[in-house]
Amino acid sequence: MTEFAPSASRRAAVVWNPSKKFSFDLVSLVEDACAENGWQPPLWMETTLEDPGAGQTQQALDAGVDLVIAAGGDGTVRRVAGRLADTDMPLGVIPLGTGNLLARNLDLPVDDPETAVRIALTGRDRNIDAVRAVVDGSGDGAVFLVMAGLGFDAAVIGGTDDGLKDRIGWLAYVEAGLRNLPGKPVRATLSIDGGKPVALRMRSVMGGNCGKIQGGFEMFPGAQIDDGLLDIMTISPRGRLGWLGVLAGLAKRGRSVDPSVDYYQGKEVEITAARPQEMQLDGDHIGLGSRLSMRVDPGALLVRVAAD
């Protein structure tokens, strides 16, 4: 963990999502903070639909910057982090999304962009785990930092109306959740660290690198973002009323004692469903798949957090 003194030779790159709506001048805010803290004017790089962050991050690395700041929601942060994982380049975060889940779990301000910028430039570096997820055994997969899901939670994310989300924020997920409550469980197996598969009848399986979500809930109570472990929660409520027990357990901010909820931990996890399920990574709906493999990469990412 390193704290940085001002240096006129330092330069940051800002990978930002222009589709995000906010009430302040992001460019002026960052450039003024750079000037005040002895940094060069930043390098600005916009994400696009075709390239939502990875390519811009690589360009920033090629430009030899000292810090890459992701300005956007968890999707933008995830894609920037995916390229920075296993490098020595720190990631700063300016939360501009609906959930801002990584920021919440790192105690970064989600409603104070000026402080977020200052932390990015003058805070300390902290190593956190990254998790690589592969769907149906295809390709190298993608990194996530907060949580991945298969089943109900991914269907909720995929079914959330973007316009409604812009108007009412994270409550739009509640509306989508109510619409997706009906449904039948699917048979699946869960394997932890190469062990014997556990048979499940589930509505949702989630893997968490950390636990805090919106509304003060802790989806994975006690989960640590730097412990080298993935927390797993399986949910199999019986009918709509069964969800009340699940929600009641989460509302207590402790592990649910509802019998339809089970918890596991491991470094490598594989979930195989009997039929294709919706999937999500850090709030990004990534489509349908039958097998989700997740592997923790301990301490793979440097993130800039508030100095002690």
Salt bridges, closest charged atoms under 4 A:
ASP66 OD1 - ARG10 NH1 3.97
ASP107 OD1 - LYS212 NZ 3.47
ASP125 OD1 - ARG304 NE 2.40
ASP162 OD1 - LYS165 NZ 3.96
ASP166 OD2 - LYS21 NZ 3.95
GLU175 OE2 - ARG179 NE 2.74
ASP226 OD2 - ARG126 NH2 3.23
ASP231 OD2 - ARG255 NH2 3.48
GLU270 OE1 - ARG291 NH1 3.72
GLU278 OE1 - HIS285 NE2 2.47
ASP284 OD2 - ARG78 NH2 2.97
ASP284 OD2 - ARG79 NH1 2.80
ASP308 OD1 - ARG124 NE 3.32
